[in-house]
Amino acid sequence: MARQTRWVIFAQPQQHGGPANLFIAGDGTKTESREKAEKFKTHRAAEDFARTKNIRLDGAMTYIGQMDFTDFEIQNK
């Protein structure tokens, strides 16, 4: 299965091997679901989304980062 890198907005520091990550979903709420996480092709698009949803990007708790997703996760959000 192919993997694609996308920008996402993390709603807490990224977890590696610990509890699930928290992302910002398309409606601006927090979600643990990778499929529901809003995915962006550019960093700028993620910034614009955050601005329109009044999401404060503080660089520590809420920030933009990259993750790899399967085609299924991208198409079935």
PDB file of N, H, CA, C and O in Angstrom:
ATOM      1  N   MET A   1       0.848  -1.174   0.000  1.00  0.00           N
ATOM      2  CA  MET A   1       0.000   0.000   0.000  1.00  0.00           C
ATOM      3  C   MET A   1       0.895   1.238   0.000  1.00  0.00           C
ATOM      4  O   MET A   1       1.844   1.325   0.778  1.00  0.00           O
ATOM      5  N   ALA A   2       0.589   2.180  -0.866  1.00  0.00           N
ATOM      6  H   ALA A   2      -0.182   2.109  -1.498  1.00  0.00           H
ATOM      7  CA  ALA A   2       1.396   3.398  -0.988  1.00  0.00           C
ATOM      8  C   ALA A   2       1.202   4.302   0.225  1.00  0.00           C
ATOM      9  O   ALA A   2       0.137   4.326   0.841  1.00  0.00           O
ATOM     10  N   ARG A   3       2.245   5.036   0.545  1.00  0.00           N
ATOM     11  H   ARG A   3       3.111   5.017   0.044  1.00  0.00           H
ATOM     12  CA  ARG A   3       2.186   5.997   1.647  1.00  0.00           C
ATOM     13  C   ARG A   3       2.460   7.385   1.097  1.00  0.00           C
ATOM     14  O   ARG A   3       3.274   7.562   0.191  1.00  0.00           O
ATOM     15  N   GLN A   4       1.772   8.361   1.657  1.00  0.00           N
ATOM     16  H   GLN A   4       1.111   8.217   2.394  1.00  0.00           H
ATOM     17  CA  GLN A   4       1.944   9.743   1.247  1.00  0.00           C
ATOM     18  C   GLN A   4       2.155  10.602   2.485  1.00  0.00           C
ATOM     19  O   GLN A   4       1.527  10.385   3.521  1.00  0.00           O
ATOM     20  N   THR A   5       3.040  11.570   2.366  1.00  0.00           N
ATOM     21  H   THR A   5       3.551  11.746   1.525  1.00  0.00           H
ATOM     22  CA  THR A   5       3.295  12.489   3.471  1.00  0.00           C
ATOM     23  C   THR A   5       2.345  13.675   3.352  1.00  0.00           C
ATOM     24  O   THR A   5       2.186  14.258   2.280  1.00  0.00           O
ATOM     25  N   ARG A   6       1.728  14.016   4.461  1.00  0.00           N
ATOM     26  H   ARG A   6       1.857  13.542   5.332  1.00  0.00           H
ATOM     27  CA  ARG A   6       0.825  15.155   4.521  1.00  0.00           C
ATOM     28  C   ARG A   6       1.116  15.965   5.776  1.00  0.00           C
ATOM     29  O   ARG A   6       1.653  15.448   6.756  1.00  0.00           O
ATOM     30  N   TRP A   7       0.756  17.234   5.729  1.00  0.00           N
ATOM     31  H   TRP A   7       0.321  17.654   4.932  1.00  0.00           H
ATOM     32  CA  TRP A   7       0.831  18.109   6.889  1.00  0.00           C
ATOM     33  C   TRP A   7      -0.439  17.911   7.699  1.00  0.00           C
ATOM     34  O   TRP A   7      -1.523  17.783   7.129  1.00  0.00           O
ATOM     35  N   VAL A   8      -0.321  17.885   9.013  1.00  0.00           N
ATOM     36  H   VAL A   8       0.559  17.990   9.476  1.00  0.00           H
ATOM     37  CA  VAL A   8      -1.460  17.810   9.920  1.00  0.00           C
ATOM     38  C   VAL A   8      -1.225  18.800  11.051  1.00  0.00           C
ATOM     39  O   VAL A   8      -0.114  19.291  11.249  1.00  0.00           O
ATOM     40  N   ILE A   9      -2.286  19.081  11.784  1.00  0.00           N
ATOM     41  H   ILE A   9      -3.189  18.682  11.624  1.00  0.00           H
ATOM     42  CA  ILE A   9      -2.153  19.924  12.974  1.00  0.00           C
ATOM     43  C   ILE A   9      -2.265  19.007  14.183  1.00  0.00           C
ATOM     44  O   ILE A   9      -3.299  18.377  14.405  1.00  0.00           O
ATOM     45  N   PHE A  10      -1.203  18.939  14.950  1.00  0.00           N
ATOM     46  H   PHE A  10      -0.363  19.451  14.770  1.00  0.00           H
ATOM     47  CA  PHE A  10      -1.196  18.150  16.181  1.00  0.00           C
ATOM     48  C   PHE A  10      -1.823  18.984  17.298  1.00  0.00           C
ATOM     49  O   PHE A  10      -1.587  20.188  17.397  1.00  0.00           O
ATOM     50  N   ALA A  11      -2.623  18.324  18.137  1.00  0.00           N
ATOM     51  H   ALA A  11      -2.814  17.345  18.057  1.00  0.00           H
ATOM     52  CA  ALA A  11      -3.282  19.006  19.247  1.00  0.00           C
ATOM     53  C   ALA A  11      -2.597  18.704  20.581  1.00  0.00           C
ATOM     54  O   ALA A  11      -3.106  19.061  21.643  1.00  0.00           O
ATOM     55  N   GLN A  12      -1.457  18.055  20.517  1.00  0.00           N
ATOM     56  H   GLN A  12      -1.043  17.765  19.655  1.00  0.00           H
ATOM     57  CA  GLN A  12      -0.603  17.789  21.679  1.00  0.00           C
ATOM     58  C   GLN A  12       0.740  17.341  21.116  1.00  0.00           C
ATOM     59  O   GLN A  12       0.822  17.015  19.932  1.00  0.00           O
ATOM     60  N   PRO A  13       1.791  17.315  21.925  1.00  0.00           N
ATOM     61  CA  PRO A  13       3.074  16.838  21.401  1.00  0.00           C
ATOM     62  C   PRO A  13       2.931  15.434  20.801  1.00  0.00           C
ATOM     63  O   PRO A  13       2.226  14.586  21.346  1.00  0.00           O
ATOM     64  N   GLN A  14       3.598  15.208  19.691  1.00  0.00           N
ATOM     65  H   GLN A  14       4.171  15.897  19.248  1.00  0.00           H
ATOM     66  CA  GLN A  14       3.517  13.928  18.994  1.00  0.00           C
ATOM     67  C   GLN A  14       4.019  12.800  19.881  1.00  0.00           C
ATOM     68  O   GLN A  14       5.063  12.924  20.521  1.00  0.00           O
ATOM     69  N   GLN A  15       3.279  11.706  19.919  1.00  0.00           N
ATOM     70  H   GLN A  15       2.431  11.605  19.399  1.00  0.00           H
ATOM     71  CA  GLN A  15       3.603  10.549  20.745  1.00  0.00           C
ATOM     72  C   GLN A  15       4.315   9.497  19.901  1.00  0.00           C
ATOM     73  O   GLN A  15       3.898   9.205  18.781  1.00  0.00           O
ATOM     74  N   HIS A  16       5.382   8.935  20.441  1.00  0.00           N
ATOM     75  H   HIS A  16       5.720   9.172  21.351  1.00  0.00           H
ATOM     76  CA  HIS A  16       6.098   7.854  19.777  1.00  0.00           C
ATOM     77  C   HIS A  16       6.092   6.654  20.703  1.00  0.00           C
ATOM     78  O   HIS A  16       6.827   6.621  21.689  1.00  0.00           O
ATOM     79  N   GLY A  17       5.260   5.661  20.387  1.00  0.00           N
ATOM     80  H   GLY A  17       4.663   5.687  19.585  1.00  0.00           H
ATOM     81  CA  GLY A  17       5.184   4.456  21.200  1.00  0.00           C
ATOM     82  C   GLY A  17       4.391   4.613  22.471  1.00  0.00           C
ATOM     83  O   GLY A  17       4.363   3.701  23.298  1.00  0.00           O
ATOM     84  N   GLY A  18       3.746   5.748  22.649  1.00  0.00           N
ATOM     85  H   GLY A  18       3.769   6.489  21.978  1.00  0.00           H
ATOM     86  CA  GLY A  18       2.937   5.968  23.843  1.00  0.00           C
ATOM     87  C   GLY A  18       1.471   6.028  23.482  1.00  0.00           C
ATOM     88  O   GLY A  18       1.022   5.340  22.566  1.00  0.00           O
ATOM     89  N   PRO A  19       0.717   6.858  24.206  1.00  0.00           N
ATOM     90  CA  PRO A  19      -0.703   6.993  23.906  1.00  0.00           C
ATOM     91  C   PRO A  19      -0.913   7.551  22.497  1.00  0.00           C
ATOM     92  O   PRO A  19       0.026   8.019  21.853  1.00  0.00           O
ATOM     93  N   ALA A  20      -2.139   7.491  22.044  1.00  0.00           N
ATOM     94  H   ALA A  20      -2.901   7.111  22.567  1.00  0.00           H
ATOM     95  CA  ALA A  20      -2.459   7.949  20.686  1.00  0.00           C
ATOM     96  C   ALA A  20      -2.180   9.444  20.515  1.00  0.00           C
ATOM     97  O   ALA A  20      -2.254  10.221  21.467  1.00  0.00           O
ATOM     98  N   ASN A  21      -1.861   9.819  19.284  1.00  0.00           N
ATOM     99  H   ASN A  21      -1.801   9.188  18.511  1.00  0.00           H
ATOM    100  CA  ASN A  21      -1.698  11.230  18.963  1.00  0.00           C
ATOM    101  C   ASN A  21      -3.060  11.897  18.924  1.00  0.00           C
ATOM    102  O   ASN A  21      -4.073  11.247  18.665  1.00  0.00           O
ATOM    103  N   LEU A  22      -3.079  13.186  19.181  1.00  0.00           N
ATOM    104  H   LEU A  22      -2.256  13.714  19.392  1.00  0.00           H
ATOM    105  CA  LEU A  22      -4.281  13.988  19.011  1.00  0.00           C
ATOM    106  C   LEU A  22      -4.056  14.917  17.833  1.00  0.00           C
ATOM    107  O   LEU A  22      -3.029  15.588  17.734  1.00  0.00           O
ATOM    108  N   PHE A  23      -5.039  14.941  16.942  1.00  0.00           N
ATOM    109  H   PHE A  23      -5.873  14.396  17.022  1.00  0.00           H
ATOM    110  CA  PHE A  23      -4.980  15.774  15.745  1.00  0.00           C
ATOM    111  C   PHE A  23      -6.159  16.733  15.744  1.00  0.00           C
ATOM    112  O   PHE A  23      -7.093  16.594  16.534  1.00  0.00           O
ATOM    113  N   ILE A  24      -6.103  17.701  14.850  1.00  0.00           N
ATOM    114  H   ILE A  24      -5.345  17.814  14.208  1.00  0.00           H
ATOM    115  CA  ILE A  24      -7.257  18.557  14.595  1.00  0.00           C
ATOM    116  C   ILE A  24      -7.993  17.986  13.394  1.00  0.00           C
ATOM    117  O   ILE A  24      -7.398  17.740  12.344  1.00  0.00           O
ATOM    118  N   ALA A  25      -9.299  17.777  13.560  1.00  0.00           N
ATOM    119  H   ALA A  25      -9.782  17.977  14.413  1.00  0.00           H
ATOM    120  CA  ALA A  25     -10.153  17.240  12.493  1.00  0.00           C
ATOM    121  C   ALA A  25     -10.643  18.376  11.596  1.00  0.00           C
ATOM    122  O   ALA A  25     -10.393  19.551  11.865  1.00  0.00           O
ATOM    123  N   GLY A  26     -11.334  18.007  10.541  1.00  0.00           N
ATOM    124  H   GLY A  26     -11.537  17.052  10.322  1.00  0.00           H
ATOM    125  CA  GLY A  26     -11.834  18.969   9.565  1.00  0.00           C
ATOM    126  C   GLY A  26     -12.806  19.987  10.125  1.00  0.00           C
ATOM    127  O   GLY A  26     -12.950  21.079   9.574  1.00  0.00           O
ATOM    128  N   ASP A  27     -13.484  19.637  11.233  1.00  0.00           N
ATOM    129  H   ASP A  27     -13.367  18.750  11.680  1.00  0.00           H
ATOM    130  CA  ASP A  27     -14.421  20.581  11.846  1.00  0.00           C
ATOM    131  C   ASP A  27     -13.766  21.428  12.931  1.00  0.00           C
ATOM    132  O   ASP A  27     -14.436  22.229  13.583  1.00  0.00           O
ATOM    133  N   GLY A  28     -12.451  21.254  13.127  1.00  0.00           N
ATOM    134  H   GLY A  28     -11.907  20.604  12.597  1.00  0.00           H
ATOM    135  CA  GLY A  28     -11.718  22.056  14.103  1.00  0.00           C
ATOM    136  C   GLY A  28     -11.650  21.448  15.491  1.00  0.00           C
ATOM    137  O   GLY A  28     -11.053  22.036  16.393  1.00  0.00           O
ATOM    138  N   THR A  29     -12.254  20.272  15.682  1.00  0.00           N
ATOM    139  H   THR A  29     -12.739  19.794  14.949  1.00  0.00           H
ATOM    140  CA  THR A  29     -12.212  19.609  16.980  1.00  0.00           C
ATOM    141  C   THR A  29     -11.004  18.666  17.055  1.00  0.00           C
ATOM    142  O   THR A  29     -10.358  18.381  16.047  1.00  0.00           O
ATOM    143  N   LYS A  30     -10.716  18.192  18.271  1.00  0.00           N
ATOM    144  H   LYS A  30     -11.241  18.424  19.090  1.00  0.00           H
ATOM    145  CA  LYS A  30      -9.615  17.248  18.461  1.00  0.00           C
ATOM    146  C   LYS A  30     -10.093  15.829  18.179  1.00  0.00           C
ATOM    147  O   LYS A  30     -11.238  15.481  18.467  1.00  0.00           O
ATOM    148  N   THR A  31      -9.213  15.018  17.617  1.00  0.00           N
ATOM    149  H   THR A  31      -8.283  15.300  17.383  1.00  0.00           H
ATOM    150  CA  THR A  31      -9.531  13.618  17.349  1.00  0.00           C
ATOM    151  C   THR A  31      -8.286  12.765  17.489  1.00  0.00           C
ATOM    152  O   THR A  31      -7.180  13.228  17.212  1.00  0.00           O
ATOM    153  N   GLU A  32      -8.458  11.520  17.916  1.00  0.00           N
ATOM    154  H   GLU A  32      -9.357  11.144  18.141  1.00  0.00           H
ATOM    155  CA  GLU A  32      -7.364  10.555  17.947  1.00  0.00           C
ATOM    156  C   GLU A  32      -7.287   9.786  16.634  1.00  0.00           C
ATOM    157  O   GLU A  32      -6.305   9.087  16.382  1.00  0.00           O
ATOM    158  N   SER A  33      -8.296   9.905  15.810  1.00  0.00           N
ATOM    159  H   SER A  33      -9.094  10.473  16.015  1.00  0.00           H
ATOM    160  CA  SER A  33      -8.391   9.147  14.567  1.00  0.00           C
ATOM    161  C   SER A  33      -7.494   9.734  13.477  1.00  0.00           C
ATOM    162  O   SER A  33      -7.646  10.892  13.089  1.00  0.00           O
ATOM    163  N   ARG A  34      -6.570   8.928  12.996  1.00  0.00           N
ATOM    164  H   ARG A  34      -6.447   7.987  13.311  1.00  0.00           H
ATOM    165  CA  ARG A  34      -5.714   9.362  11.887  1.00  0.00           C
ATOM    166  C   ARG A  34      -6.550   9.641  10.638  1.00  0.00           C
ATOM    167  O   ARG A  34      -6.251  10.554   9.869  1.00  0.00           O
ATOM    168  N   GLU A  35      -7.598   8.843  10.448  1.00  0.00           N
ATOM    169  H   GLU A  35      -7.841   8.101  11.073  1.00  0.00           H
ATOM    170  CA  GLU A  35      -8.440   9.017   9.277  1.00  0.00           C
ATOM    171  C   GLU A  35      -9.216  10.331   9.317  1.00  0.00           C
ATOM    172  O   GLU A  35      -9.436  10.955   8.278  1.00  0.00           O
ATOM    173  N   LYS A  36      -9.634  10.756  10.522  1.00  0.00           N
ATOM    174  H   LYS A  36      -9.456  10.250  11.365  1.00  0.00           H
ATOM    175  CA  LYS A  36     -10.409  11.991  10.654  1.00  0.00           C
ATOM    176  C   LYS A  36      -9.535  13.243  10.723  1.00  0.00           C
ATOM    177  O   LYS A  36     -10.036  14.357  10.568  1.00  0.00           O
ATOM    178  N   ALA A  37      -8.254  13.071  10.950  1.00  0.00           N
ATOM    179  H   ALA A  37      -7.847  12.166  11.076  1.00  0.00           H
ATOM    180  CA  ALA A  37      -7.351  14.226  10.997  1.00  0.00           C
ATOM    181  C   ALA A  37      -7.400  14.956   9.663  1.00  0.00           C
ATOM    182  O   ALA A  37      -7.336  14.331   8.604  1.00  0.00           O
ATOM    183  N   GLU A  38      -7.513  16.265   9.714  1.00  0.00           N
ATOM    184  H   GLU A  38      -7.565  16.773  10.574  1.00  0.00           H
ATOM    185  CA  GLU A  38      -7.498  17.048   8.470  1.00  0.00           C
ATOM    186  C   GLU A  38      -6.070  17.008   7.929  1.00  0.00           C
ATOM    187  O   GLU A  38      -5.112  17.258   8.661  1.00  0.00           O
ATOM    188  N   LYS A  39      -5.940  16.695   6.656  1.00  0.00           N
ATOM    189  H   LYS A  39      -6.718  16.492   6.062  1.00  0.00           H
ATOM    190  CA  LYS A  39      -4.624  16.542   6.023  1.00  0.00           C
ATOM    191  C   LYS A  39      -4.441  17.609   4.963  1.00  0.00           C
ATOM    192  O   LYS A  39      -5.376  17.948   4.238  1.00  0.00           O
ATOM    193  N   PHE A  40      -3.230  18.135   4.880  1.00  0.00           N
ATOM    194  H   PHE A  40      -2.471  17.860   5.470  1.00  0.00           H
ATOM    195  CA  PHE A  40      -2.940  19.240   3.970  1.00  0.00           C
ATOM    196  C   PHE A  40      -1.737  18.905   3.106  1.00  0.00           C
ATOM    197  O   PHE A  40      -0.805  18.232   3.545  1.00  0.00           O
ATOM    198  N   LYS A  41      -1.772  19.386   1.869  1.00  0.00           N
ATOM    199  H   LYS A  41      -2.529  19.933   1.512  1.00  0.00           H
ATOM    200  CA  LYS A  41      -0.642  19.152   0.969  1.00  0.00           C
ATOM    201  C   LYS A  41       0.488  20.139   1.203  1.00  0.00           C
ATOM    202  O   LYS A  41       1.634  19.864   0.847  1.00  0.00           O
ATOM    203  N   THR A  42       0.177  21.297   1.802  1.00  0.00           N
ATOM    204  H   THR A  42      -0.754  21.521   2.091  1.00  0.00           H
ATOM    205  CA  THR A  42       1.212  22.302   2.068  1.00  0.00           C
ATOM    206  C   THR A  42       1.099  22.813   3.503  1.00  0.00           C
ATOM    207  O   THR A  42       0.035  22.764   4.120  1.00  0.00           O
ATOM    208  N   HIS A  43       2.207  23.296   4.005  1.00  0.00           N
ATOM    209  H   HIS A  43       3.072  23.336   3.504  1.00  0.00           H
ATOM    210  CA  HIS A  43       2.242  23.912   5.338  1.00  0.00           C
ATOM    211  C   HIS A  43       1.344  25.140   5.347  1.00  0.00           C
ATOM    212  O   HIS A  43       0.629  25.389   6.318  1.00  0.00           O
ATOM    213  N   ARG A  44       1.386  25.896   4.278  1.00  0.00           N
ATOM    214  H   ARG A  44       1.967  25.694   3.490  1.00  0.00           H
ATOM    215  CA  ARG A  44       0.578  27.124   4.176  1.00  0.00           C
ATOM    216  C   ARG A  44      -0.917  26.815   4.281  1.00  0.00           C
ATOM    217  O   ARG A  44      -1.661  27.546   4.935  1.00  0.00           O
ATOM    218  N   ALA A  45      -1.352  25.734   3.638  1.00  0.00           N
ATOM    219  H   ALA A  45      -0.747  25.140   3.107  1.00  0.00           H
ATOM    220  CA  ALA A  45      -2.766  25.352   3.699  1.00  0.00           C
ATOM    221  C   ALA A  45      -3.167  25.023   5.141  1.00  0.00           C
ATOM    222  O   ALA A  45      -4.272  25.356   5.567  1.00  0.00           O
ATOM    223  N   ALA A  46      -2.280  24.377   5.885  1.00  0.00           N
ATOM    224  H   ALA A  46      -1.382  24.107   5.538  1.00  0.00           H
ATOM    225  CA  ALA A  46      -2.553  24.073   7.292  1.00  0.00           C
ATOM    226  C   ALA A  46      -2.633  25.355   8.111  1.00  0.00           C
ATOM    227  O   ALA A  46      -3.499  25.481   8.976  1.00  0.00           O
ATOM    228  N   GLU A  47      -1.746  26.303   7.850  1.00  0.00           N
ATOM    229  H   GLU A  47      -1.043  26.201   7.147  1.00  0.00           H
ATOM    230  CA  GLU A  47      -1.780  27.600   8.546  1.00  0.00           C
ATOM    231  C   GLU A  47      -3.089  28.325   8.263  1.00  0.00           C
ATOM    232  O   GLU A  47      -3.719  28.856   9.179  1.00  0.00           O
ATOM    233  N   ASP A  48      -3.498  28.349   7.001  1.00  0.00           N
ATOM    234  H   ASP A  48      -2.987  27.918   6.257  1.00  0.00           H
ATOM    235  CA  ASP A  48      -4.738  29.026   6.617  1.00  0.00           C
ATOM    236  C   ASP A  48      -5.947  28.381   7.303  1.00  0.00           C
ATOM    237  O   ASP A  48      -6.839  29.081   7.781  1.00  0.00           O
ATOM    238  N   PHE A  49      -5.971  27.050   7.349  1.00  0.00           N
ATOM    239  H   PHE A  49      -5.246  26.481   6.961  1.00  0.00           H
ATOM    240  CA  PHE A  49      -7.052  26.325   8.021  1.00  0.00           C
ATOM    241  C   PHE A  49      -7.096  26.710   9.498  1.00  0.00           C
ATOM    242  O   PHE A  49      -8.164  27.016  10.029  1.00  0.00           O
ATOM    243  N   ALA A  50      -5.947  26.695  10.156  1.00  0.00           N
ATOM    244  H   ALA A  50      -5.080  26.446   9.725  1.00  0.00           H
ATOM    245  CA  ALA A  50      -5.885  27.048  11.573  1.00  0.00           C
ATOM    246  C   ALA A  50      -6.409  28.459  11.805  1.00  0.00           C
ATOM    247  O   ALA A  50      -7.135  28.705  12.768  1.00  0.00           O
ATOM    248  N   ARG A  51      -6.046  29.370  10.939  1.00  0.00           N
ATOM    249  H   ARG A  51      -5.456  29.170  10.157  1.00  0.00           H
ATOM    250  CA  ARG A  51      -6.494  30.754  11.067  1.00  0.00           C
ATOM    251  C   ARG A  51      -8.023  30.841  10.929  1.00  0.00           C
ATOM    252  O   ARG A  51      -8.671  31.534  11.714  1.00  0.00           O
ATOM    253  N   THR A  52      -8.605  30.146   9.942  1.00  0.00           N
ATOM    254  H   THR A  52      -8.079  29.583   9.304  1.00  0.00           H
ATOM    255  CA  THR A  52     -10.055  30.226   9.732  1.00  0.00           C
ATOM    256  C   THR A  52     -10.835  29.550  10.855  1.00  0.00           C
ATOM    257  O   THR A  52     -11.977  29.928  11.120  1.00  0.00           O
ATOM    258  N   LYS A  53     -10.242  28.559  11.517  1.00  0.00           N
ATOM    259  H   LYS A  53      -9.315  28.253  11.302  1.00  0.00           H
ATOM    260  CA  LYS A  53     -10.910  27.863  12.623  1.00  0.00           C
ATOM    261  C   LYS A  53     -10.522  28.436  13.985  1.00  0.00           C
ATOM    262  O   LYS A  53     -10.905  27.891  15.020  1.00  0.00           O
ATOM    263  N   ASN A  54      -9.765  29.532  13.989  1.00  0.00           N
ATOM    264  H   ASN A  54      -9.453  29.975  13.148  1.00  0.00           H
ATOM    265  CA  ASN A  54      -9.303  30.172  15.228  1.00  0.00           C
ATOM    266  C   ASN A  54      -8.530  29.201  16.121  1.00  0.00           C
ATOM    267  O   ASN A  54      -8.712  29.175  17.338  1.00  0.00           O
ATOM    268  N   ILE A  55      -7.667  28.410  15.493  1.00  0.00           N
ATOM    269  H   ILE A  55      -7.519  28.432  14.504  1.00  0.00           H
ATOM    270  CA  ILE A  55      -6.804  27.481  16.222  1.00  0.00           C
ATOM    271  C   ILE A  55      -5.466  28.168  16.454  1.00  0.00           C
ATOM    272  O   ILE A  55      -4.778  28.544  15.505  1.00  0.00           O
ATOM    273  N   ARG A  56      -5.108  28.326  17.706  1.00  0.00           N
ATOM    274  H   ARG A  56      -5.667  28.020  18.477  1.00  0.00           H
ATOM    275  CA  ARG A  56      -3.847  28.987  18.059  1.00  0.00           C
ATOM    276  C   ARG A  56      -2.704  27.981  17.945  1.00  0.00           C
ATOM    277  O   ARG A  56      -2.674  26.973  18.651  1.00  0.00           O
ATOM    278  N   LEU A  57      -1.775  28.269  17.056  1.00  0.00           N
ATOM    279  H   LEU A  57      -1.799  29.088  16.483  1.00  0.00           H
ATOM    280  CA  LEU A  57      -0.592  27.420  16.876  1.00  0.00           C
ATOM    281  C   LEU A  57       0.514  27.975  17.766  1.00  0.00           C
ATOM    282  O   LEU A  57       1.117  29.003  17.457  1.00  0.00           O
ATOM    283  N   ASP A  58       0.774  27.284  18.872  1.00  0.00           N
ATOM    284  H   ASP A  58       0.284  26.449  19.123  1.00  0.00           H
ATOM    285  CA  ASP A  58       1.770  27.804  19.811  1.00  0.00           C
ATOM    286  C   ASP A  58       3.136  27.141  19.674  1.00  0.00           C
ATOM    287  O   ASP A  58       4.092  27.541  20.339  1.00  0.00           O
ATOM    288  N   GLY A  59       3.231  26.125  18.810  1.00  0.00           N
ATOM    289  H   GLY A  59       2.455  25.800  18.269  1.00  0.00           H
ATOM    290  CA  GLY A  59       4.520  25.478  18.568  1.00  0.00           C
ATOM    291  C   GLY A  59       4.890  24.419  19.591  1.00  0.00           C
ATOM    292  O   GLY A  59       5.836  23.661  19.377  1.00  0.00           O
ATOM    293  N   ALA A  60       4.162  24.351  20.697  1.00  0.00           N
ATOM    294  H   ALA A  60       3.393  24.966  20.871  1.00  0.00           H
ATOM    295  CA  ALA A  60       4.462  23.358  21.723  1.00  0.00           C
ATOM    296  C   ALA A  60       3.329  22.340  21.835  1.00  0.00           C
ATOM    297  O   ALA A  60       3.545  21.143  21.642  1.00  0.00           O
ATOM    298  N   MET A  61       2.136  22.810  22.145  1.00  0.00           N
ATOM    299  H   MET A  61       1.961  23.782  22.302  1.00  0.00           H
ATOM    300  CA  MET A  61       0.994  21.910  22.302  1.00  0.00           C
ATOM    301  C   MET A  61       0.205  21.762  21.000  1.00  0.00           C
ATOM    302  O   MET A  61      -0.255  20.666  20.680  1.00  0.00           O
ATOM    303  N   THR A  62       0.048  22.824  20.268  1.00  0.00           N
ATOM    304  H   THR A  62       0.422  23.715  20.528  1.00  0.00           H
ATOM    305  CA  THR A  62      -0.691  22.793  19.002  1.00  0.00           C
ATOM    306  C   THR A  62       0.242  23.313  17.921  1.00  0.00           C
ATOM    307  O   THR A  62       0.673  24.465  17.954  1.00  0.00           O
ATOM    308  N   TYR A  63       0.547  22.445  16.962  1.00  0.00           N
ATOM    309  H   TYR A  63       0.197  21.509  16.935  1.00  0.00           H
ATOM    310  CA  TYR A  63       1.536  22.814  15.949  1.00  0.00           C
ATOM    311  C   TYR A  63       1.313  22.004  14.670  1.00  0.00           C
ATOM    312  O   TYR A  63       0.604  20.999  14.671  1.00  0.00           O
ATOM    313  N   ILE A  64       1.922  22.454  13.602  1.00  0.00           N
ATOM    314  H   ILE A  64       2.498  23.271  13.601  1.00  0.00           H
ATOM    315  CA  ILE A  64       1.834  21.792  12.302  1.00  0.00           C
ATOM    316  C   ILE A  64       3.047  20.885  12.134  1.00  0.00           C
ATOM    317  O   ILE A  64       4.182  21.295  12.377  1.00  0.00           O
ATOM    318  N   GLY A  65       2.794  19.654  11.715  1.00  0.00           N
ATOM    319  H   GLY A  65       1.872  19.321  11.517  1.00  0.00           H
ATOM    320  CA  GLY A  65       3.875  18.704  11.476  1.00  0.00           C
ATOM    321  C   GLY A  65       3.506  17.770  10.338  1.00  0.00           C
ATOM    322  O   GLY A  65       2.395  17.827   9.811  1.00  0.00           O
ATOM    323  N   GLN A  66       4.436  16.917   9.968  1.00  0.00           N
ATOM    324  H   GLN A  66       5.338  16.871  10.396  1.00  0.00           H
ATOM    325  CA  GLN A  66       4.202  15.982   8.872  1.00  0.00           C
ATOM    326  C   GLN A  66       4.067  14.557   9.390  1.00  0.00           C
ATOM    327  O   GLN A  66       4.693  14.169  10.377  1.00  0.00           O
ATOM    328  N   MET A  67       3.233  13.791   8.698  1.00  0.00           N
ATOM    329  H   MET A  67       2.724  14.106   7.897  1.00  0.00           H
ATOM    330  CA  MET A  67       3.062  12.372   8.979  1.00  0.00           C
ATOM    331  C   MET A  67       2.836  11.641   7.671  1.00  0.00           C
ATOM    332  O   MET A  67       2.375  12.220   6.687  1.00  0.00           O
ATOM    333  N   ASP A  68       3.165  10.369   7.678  1.00  0.00           N
ATOM    334  H   ASP A  68       3.539   9.899   8.477  1.00  0.00           H
ATOM    335  CA  ASP A  68       2.889   9.516   6.525  1.00  0.00           C
ATOM    336  C   ASP A  68       1.539   8.839   6.719  1.00  0.00           C
ATOM    337  O   ASP A  68       1.218   8.364   7.808  1.00  0.00           O
ATOM    338  N   PHE A  69       0.761   8.802   5.653  1.00  0.00           N
ATOM    339  H   PHE A  69       1.022   9.187   4.768  1.00  0.00           H
ATOM    340  CA  PHE A  69      -0.554   8.177   5.664  1.00  0.00           C
ATOM    341  C   PHE A  69      -0.658   7.210   4.501  1.00  0.00           C
ATOM    342  O   PHE A  69      -0.025   7.391   3.461  1.00  0.00           O
ATOM    343  N   THR A  70      -1.466   6.180   4.694  1.00  0.00           N
ATOM    344  H   THR A  70      -1.981   6.032   5.539  1.00  0.00           H
ATOM    345  CA  THR A  70      -1.758   5.275   3.579  1.00  0.00           C
ATOM    346  C   THR A  70      -2.782   5.949   2.669  1.00  0.00           C
ATOM    347  O   THR A  70      -3.442   6.908   3.069  1.00  0.00           O
ATOM    348  N   ASP A  71      -2.905   5.449   1.463  1.00  0.00           N
ATOM    349  H   ASP A  71      -2.369   4.670   1.139  1.00  0.00           H
ATOM    350  CA  ASP A  71      -3.926   5.962   0.543  1.00  0.00           C
ATOM    351  C   ASP A  71      -5.307   5.832   1.176  1.00  0.00           C
ATOM    352  O   ASP A  71      -6.144   6.724   1.037  1.00  0.00           O
ATOM    353  N   PHE A  72      -5.545   4.725   1.868  1.00  0.00           N
ATOM    354  H   PHE A  72      -4.866   4.000   1.981  1.00  0.00           H
ATOM    355  CA  PHE A  72      -6.830   4.494   2.513  1.00  0.00           C
ATOM    356  C   PHE A  72      -7.128   5.588   3.538  1.00  0.00           C
ATOM    357  O   PHE A  72      -8.241   6.114   3.570  1.00  0.00           O
ATOM    358  N   GLU A  73      -6.149   5.936   4.376  1.00  0.00           N
ATOM    359  H   GLU A  73      -5.245   5.508   4.350  1.00  0.00           H
ATOM    360  CA  GLU A  73      -6.356   6.964   5.392  1.00  0.00           C
ATOM    361  C   GLU A  73      -6.621   8.329   4.768  1.00  0.00           C
ATOM    362  O   GLU A  73      -7.380   9.121   5.327  1.00  0.00           O
ATOM    363  N   ILE A  74      -6.025   8.613   3.646  1.00  0.00           N
ATOM    364  H   ILE A  74      -5.409   7.969   3.192  1.00  0.00           H
ATOM    365  CA  ILE A  74      -6.232   9.898   2.989  1.00  0.00           C
ATOM    366  C   ILE A  74      -7.603   9.961   2.340  1.00  0.00           C
ATOM    367  O   ILE A  74      -8.274  10.990   2.413  1.00  0.00           O
ATOM    368  N   GLN A  75      -8.025   8.882   1.711  1.00  0.00           N
ATOM    369  H   GLN A  75      -7.480   8.046   1.652  1.00  0.00           H
ATOM    370  CA  GLN A  75      -9.280   8.881   0.972  1.00  0.00           C
ATOM    371  C   GLN A  75     -10.504   8.674   1.845  1.00  0.00           C
ATOM    372  O   GLN A  75     -11.610   9.044   1.450  1.00  0.00           O
ATOM    373  N   ASN A  76     -10.332   8.091   3.022  1.00  0.00           N
ATOM    374  H   ASN A  76      -9.434   7.790   3.343  1.00  0.00           H
ATOM    375  CA  ASN A  76     -11.483   7.736   3.877  1.00  0.00           C
ATOM    376  C   ASN A  76     -11.480   8.488   5.185  1.00  0.00           C
ATOM    377  O   ASN A  76     -11.464   7.872   6.251  1.00  0.00           O
ATOM    378  N   LYS A  77     -11.495   9.789   5.131  1.00  0.00           N
ATOM    379  H   LYS A  77     -11.508  10.290   4.266  1.00  0.00           H
ATOM    380  CA  LYS A  77     -11.524  10.543   6.380  1.00  0.00           C
ATOM    381  C   LYS A  77     -12.922  10.857   6.814  1.00  0.00           C
ATOM    382  O   LYS A  77     -13.119  11.490   7.851  1.00  0.00           O
TER     383      LYS A  77
END
